[in-house]
């Protein structure tokens, strides 16, 4: 009986320590990982690439960063490779995407084709509605 108890305890401990595909956290990459690598990963995984252009000094950008912990946002972005770009550190990519205002969001396919874009952050509900509207494109 003690063995059974130990085995059950060990199984529960192992299950709680094993990362799950949906552990409530969103896998994100930054400009250090790079656009080219993120694009290649999206293509390899047959996903779209979501890009957030922001800056540390931008208040709406910081609000969006908080939203990345919202379970609804985590779920909505689960099927994307998520790349977070600080425009102060990556001005060339900002120029490549013709970003005028931040935060700016882009969805591109695995070949880099722009499918959807948006400037500004109006809250979680607004962001989710924009993301949903763009799902059928491409």
Protein Blocks (a to p, Z undefined) as FASTA:
>chain_A
ZZmmmmmmmmmmmmmmpccfbnopacdddfknopklmmmmmmmnopacddddddfklmkl
mmmmmmmmpmklmmmmmmpccddddfklmmmlmmmnopabdcddddddfkopafbdcedj
ebjklmmmmmmmmmmgZZ
